[in-house]
């Protein structure tokens, strides 16, 4: 995993990331739920190289239990039906 995570920032950097999260707040911060292993790393690598990050969330709420991915790393949030 460490080599793969390192390569995200060097030569395997995504230009566009489509991710899923459990919840988002009104500002665009994301709560990924109980499994938050790879998603923050992929998002950070994408934004590090000025890529685009689009997040699909189950619901948009006023307050999150915790912030796993900050709003300034996210370009668009879409609430799933």
Order of alpha helices (4+ residues) and beta strands (2+ residues): alpha-beta-beta-alpha-beta-beta
